[in-house]
């Protein structure tokens, strides 16, 4: 299977376990790898056969804007499930980074892999 990827997309969302985090919007950085057979799209030079990364990015931004979770784990799990269902993705690897959450680290977060390649 081939991969369609989106690197370091920055989204705003309400996320965090502490009370002060529930009243503000914070930035998350996401890296996505999605399995897709690119041959049909390439053969016909046809976007309708491709996994349109612009449409995926739009869905990611919309999901983040409308979600409110405590854990990055929950954010990752729900987003992965949504994208797999909405776009017919059979395998996804998703890294969610919360920059600045730990003062001494550049970023912290989770990486999950769901489905089969
Ligand atoms: N495994 C996790 N640990 C922590 C999370 C999380 O989402 N997953 N969240 C926090 C706080 O919200 C923190 O990011 C605030 O700075 C702490 N640990």
Backbone and ligand atoms as CSV (ligand in chain L), in Angstrom:
chain,resi,resn,atom,element,x,y,z
A,1,UNK,N,N,0.840,-1.201,0.000
A,1,UNK,CA,C,0.000,0.000,0.000
A,1,UNK,C,C,0.879,1.258,0.000
A,2,UNK,N,N,0.421,2.280,-0.671
A,2,UNK,CA,C,1.150,3.557,-0.674
A,2,UNK,C,C,0.726,4.387,0.537
A,3,UNK,N,N,1.373,5.516,0.653
A,3,UNK,CA,C,1.068,6.412,1.779
A,3,UNK,C,C,0.728,7.802,1.248
A,4,UNK,N,N,-0.317,8.387,1.790
A,4,UNK,CA,C,-0.571,9.816,1.620
A,4,UNK,C,C,-0.330,10.429,2.999
A,5,UNK,N,N,0.461,11.495,3.048
A,5,UNK,CA,C,0.786,12.039,4.373
A,5,UNK,C,C,0.484,13.528,4.498
A,6,UNK,N,N,0.276,13.939,5.700
A,6,UNK,CA,C,0.145,15.361,6.040
A,6,UNK,C,C,1.083,15.588,7.217
A,7,UNK,N,N,2.012,16.534,7.021
A,7,UNK,CA,C,3.051,16.746,8.031
A,7,UNK,C,C,2.814,18.044,8.785
A,8,UNK,N,N,2.871,17.951,10.073
A,8,UNK,CA,C,2.874,19.150,10.946
A,8,UNK,C,C,1.732,20.118,10.667
A,9,UNK,N,N,0.522,19.550,10.574
A,9,UNK,CA,C,-0.641,20.437,10.469
A,9,UNK,C,C,-0.930,20.985,11.872
A,10,UNK,N,N,-1.144,22.282,11.968
A,10,UNK,CA,C,-1.378,22.915,13.271
A,10,UNK,C,C,-2.850,23.236,13.417
A,11,UNK,N,N,-3.445,22.736,14.497
A,11,UNK,CA,C,-4.870,22.970,14.714
A,11,UNK,C,C,-5.091,23.540,16.107
A,12,UNK,N,N,-6.207,24.241,16.241
A,12,UNK,CA,C,-6.569,24.813,17.544
A,12,UNK,C,C,-7.722,24.021,18.122
A,13,UNK,N,N,-7.623,23.725,19.412
A,13,UNK,CA,C,-8.680,22.938,20.055
A,13,UNK,C,C,-8.680,23.163,21.564
A,14,UNK,N,N,-9.778,22.764,22.197
A,14,UNK,CA,C,-9.824,22.786,23.667
A,14,UNK,C,C,-9.352,21.414,24.132
A,15,UNK,N,N,-8.229,21.376,24.843
A,15,UNK,CA,C,-7.642,20.093,25.259
A,15,UNK,C,C,-6.880,20.248,26.568
A,16,UNK,N,N,-7.106,19.318,27.465
A,16,UNK,CA,C,-6.325,19.340,28.698
A,16,UNK,C,C,-7.102,18.824,29.892
A,17,UNK,N,N,-6.361,18.340,30.867
A,17,UNK,CA,C,-6.990,17.762,32.061
A,17,UNK,C,C,-7.227,18.797,33.160
A,18,UNK,N,N,-6.546,19.914,33.085
A,18,UNK,CA,C,-6.673,20.913,34.149
A,18,UNK,C,C,-7.787,21.918,33.845
A,19,UNK,N,N,-8.380,22.464,34.917
A,19,UNK,CA,C,-9.507,23.389,34.748
A,19,UNK,C,C,-9.156,24.566,33.841
A,20,UNK,N,N,-7.968,25.129,34.020
A,20,UNK,CA,C,-7.605,26.301,33.222
A,20,UNK,C,C,-7.512,25.973,31.729
A,21,UNK,N,N,-7.311,24.711,31.430
A,21,UNK,CA,C,-7.187,24.315,30.011
A,21,UNK,C,C,-8.554,24.187,29.334
A,22,UNK,N,N,-9.587,24.082,30.153
A,22,UNK,CA,C,-10.926,23.864,29.594
A,22,UNK,C,C,-11.570,25.163,29.107
A,23,UNK,N,N,-10.892,26.278,29.389
A,23,UNK,CA,C,-11.463,27.578,29.011
A,23,UNK,C,C,-10.673,28.254,27.897
A,24,UNK,N,N,-9.642,27.576,27.409
A,24,UNK,CA,C,-8.811,28.192,26.365
A,24,UNK,C,C,-8.639,27.240,25.179
A,25,UNK,N,N,-8.236,27.839,24.078
A,25,UNK,CA,C,-7.916,27.056,22.891
A,25,UNK,C,C,-6.399,26.887,22.833
A,26,UNK,N,N,-5.948,25.657,22.572
A,26,UNK,CA,C,-4.508,25.406,22.489
A,26,UNK,C,C,-4.166,24.792,21.130
A,27,UNK,N,N,-2.906,24.926,20.782
A,27,UNK,CA,C,-2.452,24.415,19.489
A,27,UNK,C,C,-1.932,22.976,19.629
A,28,UNK,N,N,-2.333,22.131,18.691
A,28,UNK,CA,C,-1.753,20.792,18.576
A,28,UNK,C,C,-1.117,20.684,17.197
A,29,UNK,N,N,-0.036,19.941,17.117
A,29,UNK,CA,C,0.582,19.668,15.814
A,29,UNK,C,C,0.365,18.196,15.485
A,30,UNK,N,N,-0.132,17.935,14.276
A,30,UNK,CA,C,-0.473,16.567,13.895
A,30,UNK,C,C,0.336,16.112,12.688
A,31,UNK,N,N,0.761,14.854,12.749
A,31,UNK,CA,C,1.390,14.202,11.600
A,31,UNK,C,C,0.544,12.988,11.256
A,32,UNK,N,N,0.142,12.906,10.001
A,32,UNK,CA,C,-0.704,11.786,9.575
A,32,UNK,C,C,-0.052,11.017,8.436
A,33,UNK,N,N,-0.126,9.700,8.539
A,33,UNK,CA,C,0.227,8.839,7.408
A,33,UNK,C,C,-0.978,7.954,7.163
A,34,UNK,N,N,-1.430,7.893,5.914
A,34,UNK,CA,C,-2.637,7.136,5.585
A,34,UNK,C,C,-2.369,6.231,4.396
A,35,UNK,N,N,-2.736,4.965,4.547
A,35,UNK,CA,C,-2.516,4.014,3.460
A,35,UNK,C,C,-3.537,4.266,2.349
A,36,UNK,N,N,-3.056,4.263,1.122
A,36,UNK,CA,C,-3.942,4.449,-0.032
A,36,UNK,C,C,-3.275,3.842,-1.248
A,37,UNK,N,N,-4.021,3.210,-2.106
A,37,UNK,CA,C,-3.461,2.734,-3.359
A,37,UNK,C,C,-3.505,3.895,-4.360
A,38,UNK,N,N,-2.361,4.475,-4.636
A,38,UNK,CA,C,-2.303,5.680,-5.472
A,38,UNK,C,C,-2.299,5.380,-6.972
A,39,UNK,N,N,-2.261,4.096,-7.331
A,39,UNK,CA,C,-2.073,3.767,-8.753
A,39,UNK,C,C,-3.218,4.222,-9.644
A,40,UNK,N,N,-4.445,4.068,-9.177
A,40,UNK,CA,C,-5.609,4.467,-9.991
A,40,UNK,C,C,-5.601,5.969,-10.269
A,41,UNK,N,N,-5.326,6.735,-9.220
A,41,UNK,CA,C,-5.283,8.196,-9.370
A,41,UNK,C,C,-4.177,8.603,-10.334
A,42,UNK,N,N,-3.021,7.969,-10.192
A,42,UNK,CA,C,-1.864,8.311,-11.035
A,42,UNK,C,C,-2.091,7.896,-12.497
A,43,UNK,N,N,-2.710,6.739,-12.650
A,43,UNK,CA,C,-2.964,6.201,-13.998
A,43,UNK,C,C,-3.827,7.151,-14.818
A,44,UNK,N,N,-4.827,7.737,-14.141
A,44,UNK,CA,C,-5.785,8.614,-14.852
A,44,UNK,C,C,-5.579,10.096,-14.541
A,45,UNK,N,N,-4.576,10.396,-13.766
A,45,UNK,CA,C,-4.325,11.773,-13.315
A,45,UNK,C,C,-5.629,12.386,-12.780
A,46,UNK,N,N,-6.261,11.656,-11.846
A,46,UNK,CA,C,-7.642,11.958,-11.460
A,46,UNK,C,C,-7.759,12.105,-9.937
A,47,UNK,N,N,-8.052,13.313,-9.490
A,47,UNK,CA,C,-8.156,13.602,-8.052
A,47,UNK,C,C,-9.287,12.802,-7.397
A,48,UNK,N,N,-10.308,12.460,-8.179
A,48,UNK,CA,C,-11.434,11.728,-7.583
A,48,UNK,C,C,-11.045,10.306,-7.161
A,49,UNK,N,N,-9.910,9.830,-7.674
A,49,UNK,CA,C,-9.429,8.489,-7.292
A,49,UNK,C,C,-8.336,8.572,-6.209
A,50,UNK,N,N,-7.973,9.795,-5.889
A,50,UNK,CA,C,-6.896,10.001,-4.904
A,50,UNK,C,C,-7.494,10.209,-3.515
A,51,UNK,N,N,-6.680,9.988,-2.495
A,51,UNK,CA,C,-7.056,10.438,-1.157
A,51,UNK,C,C,-6.659,11.912,-1.106
A,52,UNK,N,N,-7.644,12.773,-1.182
A,52,UNK,CA,C,-7.410,14.215,-1.312
A,52,UNK,C,C,-6.913,14.780,0.029
A,53,UNK,N,N,-5.611,15.079,0.103
A,53,UNK,CA,C,-5.057,15.524,1.389
A,53,UNK,C,C,-5.610,16.879,1.823
A,54,UNK,N,N,-6.075,17.682,0.853
A,54,UNK,CA,C,-6.671,18.974,1.210
A,54,UNK,C,C,-8.003,18.747,1.940
A,55,UNK,N,N,-8.774,17.766,1.448
A,55,UNK,CA,C,-10.064,17.452,2.087
A,55,UNK,C,C,-9.838,16.829,3.473
A,56,UNK,N,N,-8.805,15.985,3.580
A,56,UNK,CA,C,-8.490,15.380,4.882
A,56,UNK,C,C,-8.090,16.493,5.865
A,57,UNK,N,N,-7.261,17.409,5.406
A,57,UNK,CA,C,-6.800,18.505,6.275
A,57,UNK,C,C,-7.988,19.343,6.759
A,58,UNK,N,N,-8.922,19.580,5.848
A,58,UNK,CA,C,-10.134,20.336,6.200
A,58,UNK,C,C,-10.928,19.606,7.296
A,59,UNK,N,N,-11.072,18.302,7.134
A,59,UNK,CA,C,-11.810,17.495,8.127
A,59,UNK,C,C,-11.106,17.515,9.479
A,60,UNK,N,N,-9.786,17.483,9.443
A,60,UNK,CA,C,-8.991,17.515,10.682
A,60,UNK,C,C,-9.203,18.855,11.408
A,61,UNK,N,N,-9.139,19.934,10.644
A,61,UNK,CA,C,-9.304,21.273,11.235
A,61,UNK,C,C,-10.695,21.435,11.846
A,62,UNK,N,N,-11.697,20.937,11.123
A,62,UNK,CA,C,-13.084,21.029,11.592
A,62,UNK,C,C,-13.281,20.195,12.867
A,63,UNK,N,N,-12.715,18.985,12.866
A,63,UNK,CA,C,-12.812,18.118,14.040
A,63,UNK,C,C,-12.202,18.811,15.259
A,64,UNK,N,N,-11.015,19.367,15.078
A,64,UNK,CA,C,-10.313,20.020,16.189
A,64,UNK,C,C,-11.113,21.219,16.710
A,65,UNK,N,N,-11.637,21.999,15.789
A,65,UNK,CA,C,-12.380,23.209,16.173
A,65,UNK,C,C,-13.631,22.865,16.979
A,66,UNK,N,N,-14.216,21.699,16.704
A,66,UNK,CA,C,-15.469,21.331,17.371
A,66,UNK,C,C,-15.305,20.361,18.530
A,67,UNK,N,N,-14.067,19.988,18.852
A,67,UNK,CA,C,-13.892,18.984,19.902
A,67,UNK,C,C,-13.389,19.604,21.206
A,68,UNK,N,N,-13.580,18.854,22.262
A,68,UNK,CA,C,-13.257,19.279,23.633
A,68,UNK,C,C,-12.913,18.025,24.408
A,69,UNK,N,N,-11.636,17.709,24.541
A,69,UNK,CA,C,-11.242,16.505,25.260
A,69,UNK,C,C,-10.244,16.877,26.351
A,70,UNK,N,N,-10.094,15.954,27.295
A,70,UNK,CA,C,-9.066,16.143,28.323
A,70,UNK,C,C,-7.730,15.613,27.800
A,71,UNK,N,N,-7.754,14.397,27.231
A,71,UNK,CA,C,-6.501,13.712,26.876
A,71,UNK,C,C,-6.179,13.779,25.387
A,72,UNK,N,N,-4.918,13.871,25.070
A,72,UNK,CA,C,-4.503,13.780,23.669
A,72,UNK,C,C,-4.791,12.371,23.137
A,73,UNK,N,N,-4.797,11.379,24.038
A,73,UNK,CA,C,-5.133,10.010,23.643
A,73,UNK,C,C,-6.534,9.948,23.030
A,74,UNK,N,N,-7.481,10.613,23.705
A,74,UNK,CA,C,-8.873,10.608,23.226
A,74,UNK,C,C,-8.985,11.347,21.902
A,75,UNK,N,N,-8.308,12.486,21.821
A,75,UNK,CA,C,-8.308,13.269,20.581
A,75,UNK,C,C,-7.803,12.412,19.421
A,76,UNK,N,N,-6.702,11.716,19.632
A,76,UNK,CA,C,-6.093,10.894,18.570
A,76,UNK,C,C,-7.026,9.753,18.150
A,77,UNK,N,N,-7.572,9.066,19.137
A,77,UNK,CA,C,-8.432,7.903,18.874
A,77,UNK,C,C,-9.673,8.304,18.079
A,78,UNK,N,N,-10.329,9.353,18.521
A,78,UNK,CA,C,-11.572,9.777,17.865
A,78,UNK,C,C,-11.301,10.323,16.468
A,79,UNK,N,N,-10.202,11.053,16.324
A,79,UNK,CA,C,-9.878,11.606,14.999
A,79,UNK,C,C,-9.537,10.481,14.020
A,80,UNK,N,N,-8.752,9.517,14.469
A,80,UNK,CA,C,-8.385,8.389,13.595
A,80,UNK,C,C,-9.643,7.657,13.125
A,81,UNK,N,N,-10.565,7.397,14.057
A,81,UNK,CA,C,-11.802,6.686,13.711
A,81,UNK,C,C,-12.635,7.485,12.706
A,82,UNK,N,N,-12.722,8.781,12.934
A,82,UNK,CA,C,-13.501,9.641,12.026
A,82,UNK,C,C,-12.927,9.618,10.607
A,83,UNK,N,N,-11.610,9.777,10.499
A,83,UNK,CA,C,-10.988,9.838,9.171
A,83,UNK,C,C,-11.101,8.505,8.436
A,84,UNK,N,N,-10.925,7.411,9.176
A,84,UNK,CA,C,-11.039,6.085,8.547
A,84,UNK,C,C,-12.447,5.890,7.994
A,85,UNK,N,N,-13.416,6.293,8.780
A,85,UNK,CA,C,-14.817,6.115,8.369
A,85,UNK,C,C,-15.175,7.063,7.218
A,86,UNK,N,N,-14.802,8.318,7.351
A,86,UNK,CA,C,-15.206,9.335,6.366
A,86,UNK,C,C,-14.542,9.153,5.003
A,87,UNK,N,N,-13.280,8.710,5.012
A,87,UNK,CA,C,-12.542,8.646,3.738
A,87,UNK,C,C,-12.266,7.215,3.270
A,88,UNK,N,N,-12.692,6.221,4.052
A,88,UNK,CA,C,-12.436,4.834,3.658
A,88,UNK,C,C,-10.970,4.468,3.746
A,89,UNK,N,N,-10.291,5.026,4.744
A,89,UNK,CA,C,-8.865,4.741,4.966
A,89,UNK,C,C,-8.750,3.438,5.759
A,90,UNK,N,N,-7.939,2.502,5.279
A,90,UNK,CA,C,-7.866,1.192,5.961
A,90,UNK,C,C,-6.769,1.135,7.033
A,91,UNK,N,N,-5.804,2.057,6.935
A,91,UNK,CA,C,-4.712,2.099,7.921
A,91,UNK,C,C,-4.288,3.556,8.102
A,92,UNK,N,N,-4.109,3.921,9.352
A,92,UNK,CA,C,-3.676,5.301,9.634
A,92,UNK,C,C,-2.675,5.321,10.781
A,93,UNK,N,N,-1.676,6.164,10.657
A,93,UNK,CA,C,-0.729,6.424,11.752
A,93,UNK,C,C,-0.862,7.912,12.058
A,94,UNK,N,N,-1.129,8.199,13.298
A,94,UNK,CA,C,-1.403,9.587,13.673
A,94,UNK,C,C,-0.583,9.963,14.898
A,95,UNK,N,N,0.180,11.041,14.754
A,95,UNK,CA,C,0.976,11.549,15.878
A,95,UNK,C,C,0.387,12.892,16.301
A,96,UNK,N,N,0.058,12.985,17.574
A,96,UNK,CA,C,-0.496,14.231,18.110
A,96,UNK,C,C,0.520,14.809,19.084
A,97,UNK,N,N,1.019,15.995,18.773
A,97,UNK,CA,C,2.006,16.658,19.629
A,97,UNK,C,C,1.372,17.885,20.284
A,98,UNK,N,N,1.571,17.980,21.597
A,98,UNK,CA,C,1.111,19.168,22.332
A,98,UNK,C,C,2.365,19.966,22.681
A,99,UNK,N,N,2.657,20.994,21.909
A,99,UNK,CA,C,3.894,21.731,22.148
A,99,UNK,C,C,3.786,22.563,23.429
A,100,UNK,N,N,4.872,22.625,24.166
A,100,UNK,CA,C,4.904,23.508,25.337
A,100,UNK,C,C,4.188,22.969,26.565
A,101,UNK,N,N,3.618,21.772,26.502
A,101,UNK,CA,C,2.877,21.234,27.654
A,101,UNK,C,C,3.828,20.881,28.797
A,102,UNK,N,N,5.022,20.470,28.441
A,102,UNK,CA,C,6.070,20.212,29.449
A,102,UNK,C,C,7.193,21.203,29.152
A,103,UNK,N,N,7.464,22.047,30.130
A,103,UNK,CA,C,8.359,23.189,29.912
A,103,UNK,C,C,9.730,22.789,29.374
A,104,UNK,N,N,10.204,21.636,29.792
A,104,UNK,CA,C,11.550,21.231,29.407
A,104,UNK,C,C,11.583,20.416,28.098
A,105,UNK,N,N,10.404,20.196,27.516
A,105,UNK,CA,C,10.347,19.414,26.271
A,105,UNK,C,C,9.799,20.271,25.135
A,106,UNK,N,N,10.243,19.987,23.931
A,106,UNK,CA,C,9.746,20.711,22.757
A,106,UNK,C,C,8.275,20.334,22.504
A,107,UNK,N,N,7.990,19.078,22.724
A,107,UNK,CA,C,6.622,18.610,22.526
A,107,UNK,C,C,6.414,17.295,23.243
A,108,UNK,N,N,5.151,17.011,23.585
A,108,UNK,CA,C,4.790,15.715,24.182
A,108,UNK,C,C,3.507,15.267,23.487
A,109,UNK,N,N,3.208,13.990,23.592
A,109,UNK,CA,C,1.967,13.545,22.970
A,109,UNK,C,C,1.925,12.061,22.743
A,110,UNK,N,N,1.148,11.664,21.756
A,110,UNK,CA,C,0.961,10.232,21.479
A,110,UNK,C,C,1.054,9.966,19.981
A,111,UNK,N,N,1.361,8.728,19.681
A,111,UNK,CA,C,1.326,8.273,18.297
A,111,UNK,C,C,0.546,6.965,18.276
A,112,UNK,N,N,-0.442,6.882,17.412
A,112,UNK,CA,C,-1.230,5.649,17.323
A,112,UNK,C,C,-1.249,5.157,15.885
A,113,UNK,N,N,-1.488,3.877,15.755
A,113,UNK,CA,C,-1.606,3.249,14.450
A,113,UNK,C,C,-2.862,2.401,14.500
A,114,UNK,N,N,-3.778,2.587,13.569
A,114,UNK,CA,C,-5.051,1.850,13.564
A,114,UNK,C,C,-5.324,1.254,12.197
A,115,UNK,N,N,-5.963,0.088,12.177
A,115,UNK,CA,C,-6.300,-0.572,10.925
A,115,UNK,C,C,-5.176,-1.445,10.414
A,116,UNK,N,N,-5.338,-1.980,9.205
A,116,UNK,CA,C,-4.344,-2.875,8.600
A,116,UNK,C,C,-3.912,-2.347,7.244
A,117,UNK,N,N,-2.635,-2.458,6.962
A,117,UNK,CA,C,-2.113,-1.985,5.672
A,117,UNK,C,C,-2.320,-3.014,4.577
L,1,LIG,N1,N,-0.671,10.792,28.700
L,1,LIG,C1,C,-1.109,12.055,28.920
L,1,LIG,N2,N,-0.586,12.748,29.928
L,1,LIG,C2,C,-1.004,14.011,30.164
L,1,LIG,C3,C,-1.984,14.618,29.349
L,1,LIG,C4,C,-2.523,13.851,28.278
L,1,LIG,O1,O,-3.384,14.309,27.497
L,1,LIG,N3,N,-2.053,12.591,28.092
L,1,LIG,N4,N,-2.371,15.903,29.593
L,1,LIG,C5,C,-1.862,16.608,30.571
L,1,LIG,C6,C,-2.216,18.044,30.758
L,1,LIG,O2,O,-3.379,18.418,30.055
L,1,LIG,C7,C,-1.002,18.885,30.329
L,1,LIG,O3,O,-0.798,18.766,28.920
L,1,LIG,C8,C,-1.118,20.348,30.678
L,1,LIG,O4,O,0.142,20.954,30.510
L,1,LIG,C9,C,-0.891,16.056,31.509
L,1,LIG,N5,N,-0.481,14.715,31.198
